[in-house]
Amino acid sequence: MKGIVLQGINKSYDGSDTVLQDLNLKIPGGKFFALLGPSGCGKTTILRMIAGLEKPDTGSIFLGDQDITHVPVNKRSVNTVFQNYALFPHMNVFENIAYSLRLKELSEELIIQKVDKVVRMFHLESLIYKRVTQLSGGQQQRVAIARAVINEPDVLLFDEPLAALDLRLREKVLLELIELQDHLETTFVYITHDQTEALTVADQMAIMNQNGNIEQVGHPQEIYEHPKSVFVANFVGTTNIIQGFVVQRDNKWHLEVDKMICLSIKIEEGQTLQDGDEACIGIRPEKIEISKKILEGFANCLTGVVQAIVYQGRFTQYNVRLQNGYVLQVFEQNERHFQGDEIDYDDHVYVYWQRENAMLLKK
């Protein structure tokens, strides 16, 4: 199981449009790795360089211990599943999957044997002699992955492969991809701007900002629960961002937002802040309790007025305007709603959260 290392990668187009600058990234072998970022941040450029379809201006790309920076596409143990699938419309399913094997001039017997194995893996037996133009989007997706898998590459690259699928089919294919990666134990690199996809499939993920820089690398839960910057907190999930100044009172740290609001916060080990420093915190909406009653046991309690209520199925979103005008988003699981505490528009409510649920963030 070979990982990928990108060292000191610089890439620009036409000599002036800089896409990536001094990029360093390590992708572990045998893992499902997601690269998440906004459109235009350079995700696809990274994928194309790993595939060999683009060359970095400077820097090196390693597959395991091998420097593949200048290795031709057809000599790399890397295959790609593109967003538009890139299937051959004049060929049937069998010929699409067998295409790379024919280029290697394998015997017909071995080609049939290999294709049959992959076809069974992807449950395409009944479609094998159909043209790909006769298939649904989900079926074409499976054919594209089967074609990429048949050569047993060390790395499989996915360039936003589910963008054309509807939500229900996308969820189904995501689960199939997770099972496939577990079965093959191949290194998967998945490029997406969809946070839900990345959080669903990834063993590990990297977040890129709009300037093409890596903001944070880690496990999905770590990135969601402990984002290091305002950008990551906003890009992965929904977050309430509150700015203010840190102050220390009675050996405890607070964020002084204005004269109306002073919040209790937790300073993690290694975070260097001094009294009076400007700072901001992020609070996930699902970490906040809302009630018309006074509740005990919370470090922070604010009051406000309900401005909007949005039913989301599994939870209800409340937008609460605080005394200083800031609008706080709260997600409440519907089955957890307090009996006899129904909340309506214009109700005066209390919002609560614990000190450890306020994440101190870099701007």
Secondary structure, DSSP 4 states (H G I P E B T S, - for coil): ---EEEEEEEEEETTTEEEEEEEEEEE-TTSEEEEE--TTSSHHHHHHHHHTSS--SEEEEEETTEE-TT--GGGSSEEEE-TT----TTSBHHHHHHHHHHHTT--HHHHHHHHHHHHHHTT-GGGTTSBGGGS-HHHHHHHHHHHHHTT--SEEEEESTTTTS-HHHHHHHHHHHHHHHHHH--EEEEEES-HHHHHHH-SEEEEE-TTS-EEEEE-HHHHHHS-SBHHHHHHSS--EEEEEEEEEETTEEEEE-SSS-EEEE-PPTT----TT-EEEEEE-GGG-EEESS--SS-SEEEEEEEEEEEE-SSEEEEEEEETTSPEEEEEEEGGGPPTT----TT-EEEEEE-GGGSEEEB-
